[in-house]
Amino acid sequence: MKLPALLGGPAPSFLVLAVLFGAAAALTGQALARNWRPAWQVLPYALLLAVGDRFLLYALFGATLLSANGLAVAAVVLVGAGACAYRLTQARRMVQQYPWLYERAGWFGWRDRGRDDRA
């Protein structure tokens, strides 16, 4: 299967809109984490963004509107961007809000301040 068939349209336009909508998904993930919403809420918002991405590809660049492959690829990219931003923001907030309890453990995590997991 060739790349345009997998993406449901021209690759350059897909990449441009994926970057723009990926930024929107990342901001959505940050907003959800800042308001202490559950992580599963990233999924429906990212799916709505993926539908919007497909529509703009169809309306602006003549791509196939009802491309299941293109929607799936866009959804995976946007869910990934939103989930990464959610977890980064959540880890940062946990360490900033509860510095006496937690310390950073990599980009996406935190650990109890008194416990050492490296043993």
C-alpha positions as CSV (number, residue, x, y, z in Angstrom):
1,M,0.0,0.0,0.0
2,K,1.4,3.4,-1.0
3,L,1.6,6.3,1.4
4,P,-1.1,8.5,-0.1
5,A,-3.5,5.5,0.0
6,L,-2.6,4.9,3.6
7,L,-3.1,8.5,4.6
8,G,-6.2,9.0,2.5
9,G,-4.6,12.0,0.6
10,P,-1.4,13.7,-0.3
11,A,1.4,13.2,2.3
12,P,2.6,16.8,2.5
13,S,-0.8,18.2,3.3
14,F,-1.4,15.4,5.8
15,L,1.8,16.2,7.6
16,V,1.1,20.0,7.7
17,L,-2.4,19.4,9.2
18,A,-1.0,16.6,11.5
19,V,1.4,19.2,13.0
20,L,-1.3,21.8,13.4
21,F,-3.8,19.4,14.9
22,G,-1.1,17.7,16.9
23,A,-0.4,21.0,18.6
24,A,-4.1,21.3,19.3
25,A,-4.2,17.8,20.8
26,A,-1.2,18.6,22.9
27,L,-2.9,21.7,24.2
28,T,-6.0,19.7,24.9
29,G,-4.0,17.2,26.9
30,Q,-2.4,19.9,28.9
31,A,-5.7,21.5,29.7
32,L,-7.2,18.2,30.8
33,A,-4.2,17.5,33.1
34,R,-4.2,21.1,34.5
35,N,-7.9,20.6,35.5
36,W,-7.3,17.2,37.0
37,R,-9.5,15.4,34.5
38,P,-9.1,11.7,34.0
39,A,-6.7,10.5,31.3
40,W,-9.4,8.7,29.3
41,Q,-10.9,12.0,28.3
42,V,-8.0,12.6,25.9
43,L,-9.4,9.9,23.6
44,P,-12.8,11.5,22.7
45,Y,-11.3,14.9,22.2
46,A,-8.5,13.5,20.0
47,L,-11.0,11.6,18.0
48,L,-13.0,14.8,17.4
49,L,-9.8,16.5,16.3
50,A,-9.0,13.6,13.9
51,V,-12.5,14.0,12.3
52,G,-11.8,17.7,11.9
53,D,-8.4,16.9,10.4
54,R,-10.0,14.6,7.9
55,F,-12.6,17.2,6.9
56,L,-10.0,19.9,6.3
57,L,-7.9,17.5,4.2
58,Y,-11.0,16.8,2.2
59,A,-12.2,20.4,1.9
60,L,-8.8,22.1,1.3
61,F,-6.7,19.4,-0.5
62,G,-9.2,17.1,-2.2
63,A,-8.4,14.1,-0.1
64,T,-10.9,11.2,0.5
65,L,-13.3,12.2,3.2
66,L,-14.3,8.7,4.4
67,S,-10.9,7.1,4.5
68,A,-10.8,4.7,7.4
69,N,-7.0,4.4,7.1
70,G,-6.5,8.1,7.1
71,L,-8.8,8.6,10.0
72,A,-7.0,5.8,12.0
73,V,-3.5,7.2,11.3
74,A,-4.6,10.7,12.3
75,A,-6.4,9.4,15.4
76,V,-3.3,7.5,16.5
77,V,-1.0,10.6,16.0
78,L,-3.4,12.9,17.8
79,V,-4.2,10.5,20.7
80,G,-0.4,10.0,21.1
81,A,0.3,13.8,21.2
82,G,-2.6,14.4,23.6
83,A,-1.6,11.5,25.9
84,C,2.1,12.6,26.0
85,A,1.2,16.2,26.8
86,Y,-1.3,15.0,29.5
87,R,1.3,12.8,31.2
88,L,4.1,15.5,31.0
89,T,1.8,18.1,32.5
90,Q,0.5,15.7,35.2
91,A,4.0,14.7,36.3
92,R,5.1,18.4,36.4
93,R,2.0,19.3,38.4
94,M,2.4,16.5,40.9
95,V,6.0,17.5,41.7
96,Q,5.2,21.2,41.8
97,Q,2.0,20.9,43.9
98,Y,3.3,18.3,46.3
99,P,7.1,18.8,46.6
100,W,7.3,17.3,50.1
101,L,5.8,14.0,48.8
102,Y,7.1,13.5,45.2
103,E,10.2,14.1,43.0
104,R,10.6,13.7,39.3
105,A,11.4,10.3,37.9
106,G,12.0,10.9,34.2
107,W,9.8,13.0,31.9
108,F,6.6,11.2,32.4
109,G,6.7,10.1,36.1
110,W,7.2,10.9,39.7
111,R,8.1,8.8,42.8
112,D,7.8,9.1,46.5
113,R,10.5,11.4,47.9
114,G,11.6,8.9,50.6
115,R,11.8,5.8,48.4
116,D,14.7,4.8,46.1
117,D,13.6,2.5,43.3
118,R,17.1,1.9,41.9
119,A,18.0,-0.8,44.4
